[in-house]
Amino acid sequence: MTREPQAVIARVSVATRHWIHGDRVTSNETFTDISPIDGRVLGEISRGTAMEAAAAVAAAKAAVPGWAAPSHTERARILHAIADGVEKRIENLAIVETTGNGALLIEGLGRLTNRIVTGPTLIRIEEPRPPSPKKSCPPRSAGTGNSAASAGPGAKTGPRRDTSIKESDEMDLTSWLAAAVASNADWAKTFGPYDPHPALAVDDSRFAAAFEVFTERLKDNYPFFHPRYAGQMLKPPHPAAVVGYLTAMLINPNNHALDGGPATAAMEREVMQQLAAMFGYDTHLGHLTTSGTVANLEALFVARELHPGKGTAYSAEAHYTHGRMCGVLGMQGFPVPTDDLGRMDLDALEDLLREGHVGTVVLTAGTTGLGAIDPVHKVLALRDRYGIRIHVDAAYGGFFTLLAGAEGPEGLPAEPWQAVAQADSIVVDPHKHGLQPYGCGAVLFRDPSVGRFYLHDSPYTYFTSEELHLGEISLECSRAGAAAAALWLTFQLLPPTREGLGQVLTANRRAALRWAELIEGSEHLELYQPPQLDIVSYFPRTADHSLSAIDEASHRILQQGMTDSRDPVFLSTLRVGAERFTARHPKITSDADGARILRSVLMKPESETYVEHLHQRLERLARS
């Protein structure tokens, strides 16, 4: 017996000949069907010629003589009536059609991963859930557009399809990840087919084994997505950033040069304009970086070029990167003491400036320890007096400028944030409060002419445009265009405005203020200092009120909280020197050179509704 020609689509064997009048019919002509997912050949498919069309019409007339009997005019009238009915019900029909859509797409995505770790759950990539009729739905290209191809897998090999329409205010990440793959496949098809090289081939069984080990190893992580994780500055990116990053990553553009990523380079310029406007810059030069560390390096590099032979001053509570980068750049670094709230001491700063060795002062808008905000507005007068350059490191706290002068307890004093617009350079990390994946930092210069310090030539890259390439104003070379794409897409939905991203920060602030209020009323915990942004600092009350006892109790709570499998809580500690600790809390006995206190970063808006549970859990730990 001759074997029926088959093509495998989404793991289902499909006959490639026509089915006419109950029989398989071979055509004299065929065409090659190529997968839009990965470019592989699915099979040789029988082409529908005039001969097959005539046979199909004859079969239809024989099968449905009642439809063949009316005149073509009468049949046209009936078909128009059906079309009118479809048009009236187009929204509901679209939902039903979408329910079975995308099977081939999901099969292709499944060859990459069958699970994606993101947000609060381990999301399984299965058949896409139909979008709500009242919500925006993925573009039509998210499916195959082939009802035969999409109907088979769900019935034979796929999971049970959920056909219910679910109302939700959250984007369906699974469907949009599928849409990302489909969009890339549609674009790739425009360049014609090609044969994938066998050296890159990995079959499903081998991948499944490696992926199982991979996902198991990823479980060795803390639950950064959950509000019970209140330790460091860690949280998953927004789903929009995930989709934006993946979609661009499939192309893998490099934003170093315009020929490496023209679309994402344009997106980068647009998001940099938005960031500049957020800080109040009228003019700017800037770009994204892989981190705040690199962004600060670039700012200090320009500072060194403008003030050769002079050093840089920064708060003793500033990020350690500034001392390190001064060493890299061959500059002298000058740590400046802080006041009781962790802000730069202006008297100490001016004493240092009088010596004439400092060309640049780094002010921190949100220290990583306590979230302290240096008095930027008061240092501006010193700039005029001593001819210094002012750089603002707002890597952690920069997006809180959206709450400057806002009404309510979550609003922040406007003066330091308004003064940031007069700084010579600014660094901010979108991978912190900008909801982005690591690494996404940014550096901005108020004077675009500093671009002259980056001048270099690269004869093999800068050739597709007379326009300035981002690599010509950056110390870094290769940079992921996907980072710009993710930020651009996020800003389309949650722009860096008070009404957009500011609402997320408002929730963070309310959570921090509420927990501080609860701690102040506690018999077992004591507030170290009021939160200036969304970092809460506190310590356990101990019987002998000594630094050593507080240090030991803080460490115990940290360890017990993390290792409790039933109700874990994840914190961090901050070491505070004895002099500073007892200045704020004079009743504490200074029997050591310092003590660890507890520190919680409430940078997830979900903390606002979880903070009471956190507080109760910490009180139980403090009592034990």
Residue pairs with C-beta under 8 A, 6 or more apart in sequence:
4 15
4 17
4 24
5 15
5 16
5 17
5 43
5 44
6 13
6 14
6 15
6 16
6 43
7 13
7 14
7 16
7 33
7 42
7 43
7 44
7 45
8 14
8 42
8 43
9 42
9 104
9 107
9 149
9 152
9 153
10 103
10 104
10 106
10 107
10 149
10 152
10 153
10 157
10 158
11 107
11 153
11 157
12 152
12 153
12 156
12 157
14 43
14 148
14 149
14 152
15 24
16 30
16 43
16 44
16 45
16 46
17 24
17 25
17 26
17 27
17 46
18 24
18 25
18 26
18 27
18 46
18 48
18 52
18 56
19 25
20 52
20 55
20 56
20 59
21 55
21 58
21 59
21 62
21 63
25 46
25 52
25 55
26 46
27 46
27 47
27 48
27 49
27 51
27 52
28 49
28 51
29 46
29 47
29 49
30 44
30 45
30 46
30 47
31 44
31 45
31 47
32 41
32 43
32 44
32 45
32 193
33 41
33 42
33 43
33 44
33 45
34 40
34 41
34 42
34 193
35 41
35 42
35 104
35 108
36 104
36 144
36 182
36 185
36 186
36 188
36 189
37 104
37 105
37 107
37 108
37 109
37 111
37 181
37 185
38 108
38 111
38 185
38 196
39 188
39 193
39 194
39 195
39 196
40 196
46 52
60 67
60 68
61 67
61 68
67 75
70 78
86 93
91 133
92 133
95 130
95 131
95 133
95 165
96 130
97 147
98 128
98 130
98 131
98 137
98 143
99 130
99 161
99 163
100 147
100 150
100 151
100 154
100 161
101 128
101 142
101 143
101 144
101 145
101 150
102 127
102 128
102 142
102 143
102 144
102 150
102 175
102 178
102 182
103 127
103 144
103 149
103 150
103 151
103 152
103 153
103 154
103 158
104 144
104 146
104 149
104 150
104 153
105 142
105 143
105 144
105 178
105 181
105 182
105 185
106 125
106 126
106 127
106 128
106 153
106 158
106 178
107 153
108 181
108 185
109 125
109 177
109 178
109 181
110 125
111 204
111 207
112 181
113 125
113 211
114 124
114 125
114 208
114 211
115 122
115 123
115 124
115 125
115 211
115 215
116 122
116 123
116 125
116 173
116 174
116 177
117 123
117 215
117 218
118 173
118 236
118 239
118 242
119 173
119 225
119 236
119 239
120 225
120 226
122 215
123 173
123 174
124 174
125 174
125 177
125 178
126 158
126 159
126 174
127 154
127 158
127 159
127 161
127 162
128 138
128 142
128 172
128 174
128 175
128 178
129 162
129 166
129 172
129 174
129 175
130 163
130 165
131 137
131 138
131 172
131 175
132 165
132 166
132 167
132 168
133 165
134 167
135 167
135 168
137 175
138 172
138 175
138 176
138 178
138 179
139 179
139 182
139 183
141 179
141 182
141 183
141 186
142 175
142 178
142 179
142 182
142 183
143 150
143 182
144 150
154 161
170 239
171 239
171 240
173 239
173 242
173 243
176 239
176 243
177 242
177 243
177 246
179 243
180 243
180 246
180 247
180 250
181 250
183 247
184 247
184 250
184 251
187 251
222 229
222 231
222 234
222 562
222 570
223 229
223 570
224 234
224 235
224 236
225 235
225 236
225 604
226 606
227 602
227 604
227 606
227 607
227 609
227 610
227 611
227 614
228 568
228 569
228 570
228 610
228 613
228 614
228 617
229 235
229 570
230 569
230 570
230 571
230 600
230 601
230 602
230 607
230 614
231 570
231 571
231 572
231 599
231 600
231 601
232 572
232 601
233 368
233 396
233 432
233 601
233 603
235 603
235 604
237 245
237 431
237 435
237 436
237 437
237 486
238 435
238 436
238 490
238 494
240 435
240 486
240 489
240 490
240 492
240 493
240 494
241 435
241 436
241 437
241 486
241 487
241 489
241 490
242 437
242 486
243 489
244 482
244 485
244 486
244 487
244 488
244 489
244 490
245 437
245 482
245 483
245 485
245 486
246 482
247 485
248 264
248 481
248 482
248 484
248 485
248 486
249 480
249 482
251 481
252 480
252 481
252 482
253 260
253 261
253 262
253 263
253 264
253 265
253 480
253 481
253 482
253 485
254 260
254 261
254 478
254 479
254 480
254 481
255 261
255 264
255 265
255 268
255 287
255 288
255 470
255 471
255 479
255 480
255 481
255 483
255 484
256 461
256 469
256 470
256 471
256 474
256 476
256 477
256 478
256 479
257 458
257 461
257 462
257 464
257 469
257 470
257 471
258 265
258 462
258 464
258 465
258 467
258 469
258 470
259 461
259 463
259 464
259 465
260 461
260 481
261 481
261 484
262 464
263 481
263 485
264 481
264 482
264 484
264 485
264 488
265 469
265 470
265 481
265 484
267 481
267 484
267 485
267 487
267 488
268 287
268 288
268 470
268 481
268 484
268 488
269 470
270 488
271 288
271 484
271 487
271 488
271 491
272 284
272 286
272 287
272 288
272 442
272 444
273 284
274 491
274 495
274 496
275 286
275 428
275 430
275 442
275 444
275 496
276 284
276 286
276 444
277 496
278 399
278 401
278 402
278 496
278 497
279 394
279 398
279 401
279 420
279 421
279 426
279 428
279 444
280 418
280 420
280 421
281 421
281 426
281 444
281 446
283 446
283 447
283 448
284 444
284 445
284 446
284 448
285 444
285 445
285 447
285 448
285 450
285 451
285 473
286 442
286 443
286 444
286 445
286 473
287 442
287 443
287 470
287 473
287 474
287 479
288 430
288 440
288 441
288 442
288 479
288 483
288 484
288 487
289 295
289 298
289 439
289 440
289 441
289 442
289 443
289 474
289 476
289 479
290 439
290 440
290 441
290 476
290 479
290 480
290 483
291 429
291 431
291 438
291 439
291 441
292 319
292 321
292 393
292 395
292 396
292 427
292 428
292 429
292 441
293 321
293 325
293 441
294 441
294 475
294 476
295 395
295 427
295 428
295 429
295 441
295 442
295 443
296 319
296 321
296 322
296 325
296 362
296 391
296 393
296 395
296 427
296 443
297 321
297 325
297 328
297 329
297 475
298 443
298 474
298 475
299 391
299 425
299 427
299 443
299 445
300 312
300 322
300 325
300 326
300 329
300 331
300 360
300 362
300 391
301 329
301 453
301 475
302 425
302 445
302 450
302 453
303 312
303 359
303 360
303 389
303 391
303 424
303 425
304 329
304 330
304 331
304 359
305 450
305 453
306 359
306 389
306 450
307 359
307 360
307 388
307 389
309 359
310 331
310 357
310 358
310 359
310 360
311 326
311 331
311 332
311 333
311 334
311 357
311 358
311 359
311 360
312 322
312 326
312 331
312 332
312 333
312 334
312 358
312 359
312 360
312 361
312 362
313 333
313 334
313 335
313 336
313 349
313 352
313 353
313 358
313 360
313 361
313 362
314 322
314 323
314 333
314 334
314 335
314 336
314 361
314 362
314 364
314 393
315 335
315 336
315 338
315 342
315 343
315 344
315 362
315 363
315 364
315 367
315 374
316 335
316 336
316 337
316 338
317 338
317 342
317 343
317 344
317 364
317 367
317 369
317 370
317 372
318 335
318 362
318 364
318 367
318 393
319 364
319 367
319 368
319 393
319 395
322 333
322 362
322 393
323 333
323 335
326 332
326 333
327 333
332 357
334 352
334 357
334 358
336 344
336 345
336 348
336 349
336 352
337 345
337 348
338 344
338 345
338 372
339 345
340 529
340 580
340 583
340 584
341 370
341 372
341 529
341 532
342 367
342 369
342 370
342 372
342 529
343 372
343 373
343 374
343 375
344 363
344 364
344 374
344 375
344 379
346 375
346 378
346 379
346 382
349 361
349 379
349 382
350 382
352 358
353 361
353 382
353 385
353 386
353 388
354 386
358 386
358 388
359 388
359 389
360 388
360 389
360 390
360 391
361 379
361 382
361 383
361 388
361 389
361 390
361 391
362 391
362 392
362 393
363 374
363 375
363 376
363 379
363 390
363 391
363 392
363 393
363 423
364 372
364 373
364 374
364 392
364 393
364 394
364 397
365 373
365 374
365 376
365 392
365 393
365 394
365 397
365 398
365 400
365 401
365 416
365 417
365 420
366 372
366 373
366 394
366 395
366 396
366 397
366 398
366 400
366 532
366 533
367 396
367 397
368 396
369 535
369 574
369 599
370 529
370 532
370 535
370 537
370 574
370 599
371 396
371 397
371 531
371 532
371 533
371 534
371 535
372 532
373 397
373 412
373 416
373 532
373 533
374 416
375 416
376 390
376 392
376 416
376 417
376 419
376 420
376 423
377 415
377 416
377 418
377 419
379 390
380 390
380 419
380 422
382 388
383 389
383 390
389 424
389 425
390 422
390 423
390 424
391 423
391 424
391 425
391 426
391 427
392 420
392 423
392 425
392 426
392 427
393 427
394 401
394 420
394 426
394 427
394 428
395 427
395 428
395 429
395 432
395 441
396 429
396 432
396 433
396 533
397 433
397 533
398 426
398 427
398 428
398 429
398 433
399 428
399 432
399 433
399 434
399 496
399 501
399 505
400 412
400 417
400 433
400 505
400 509
400 533
401 417
401 420
402 496
402 497
402 498
402 501
402 502
402 505
403 410
403 411
403 412
403 498
403 502
403 505
403 506
403 509
404 411
404 412
404 413
404 414
404 417
404 418
405 411
405 412
405 413
405 414
405 417
405 418
406 412
406 498
406 502
406 506
409 509
409 510
409 513
410 506
410 509
410 510
410 513
412 509
412 533
420 426
422 446
423 446
424 445
424 446
424 447
425 443
425 444
425 445
425 446
426 443
426 444
427 441
427 442
427 443
427 444
428 434
428 441
428 442
428 444
429 440
429 441
429 442
430 436
430 440
430 441
430 442
430 487
431 437
431 438
431 439
431 440
431 441
432 603
433 501
433 504
433 505
433 508
433 603
434 440
434 487
434 490
434 496
434 501
435 490
435 494
435 501
435 504
436 483
436 486
436 487
436 490
437 483
437 486
439 483
440 483
440 486
440 487
445 451
451 468
451 472
451 473
454 472
454 473
454 474
454 475
455 472
456 472
458 471
461 469
461 471
462 469
462 471
462 472
470 479
471 477
491 500
493 500
494 500
494 501
494 504
495 501
504 605
505 534
507 605
507 607
507 608
508 533
508 534
508 602
508 603
508 604
508 605
508 607
508 608
509 531
509 533
509 534
510 608
511 534
511 602
511 605
511 607
511 608
511 610
511 611
512 531
512 533
512 534
512 535
512 536
512 602
513 531
514 608
514 611
514 612
515 536
515 600
515 602
515 611
515 614
515 615
516 527
516 530
516 531
516 536
518 611
518 612
518 615
519 525
519 526
519 527
519 536
519 538
519 615
520 527
522 615
522 619
523 541
524 540
524 541
524 619
524 622
524 623
525 538
525 539
525 540
525 541
525 615
525 618
525 619
525 622
526 538
526 539
526 540
526 541
526 585
527 536
527 537
527 538
528 537
528 538
528 539
528 576
528 584
528 585
528 597
529 537
529 584
531 537
534 601
534 602
534 603
535 599
535 600
535 601
535 602
536 599
536 600
536 602
537 574
537 597
537 598
537 599
537 600
538 597
538 598
538 600
539 550
539 553
539 554
539 595
539 597
539 598
540 550
540 553
540 554
540 557
540 598
540 622
541 622
542 549
542 550
542 553
543 549
544 589
545 587
545 588
545 589
546 588
546 589
546 590
546 591
546 592
547 578
547 581
547 582
547 588
547 589
547 590
547 591
547 592
547 594
547 595
548 591
548 592
548 595
550 588
550 595
550 596
550 597
551 592
551 594
551 595
551 596
553 622
554 573
554 595
554 596
554 597
554 598
555 573
555 596
557 571
557 598
557 618
557 621
557 622
558 571
558 572
558 573
558 598
560 621
560 624
561 568
561 569
561 570
561 571
561 617
561 618
561 621
562 568
562 569
562 570
562 571
567 617
569 614
569 617
569 618
569 621
571 598
571 599
571 600
571 618
572 598
572 599
572 600
572 601
573 596
573 597
573 598
573 599
574 596
574 597
574 598
574 599
575 594
575 595
575 596
575 597
576 594
576 595
576 596
576 597
577 593
577 594
578 590
578 592
578 593
578 594
578 595
579 590
581 588
581 590
581 594
581 595
581 597
582 588
582 590
598 618
600 614
602 611
607 614
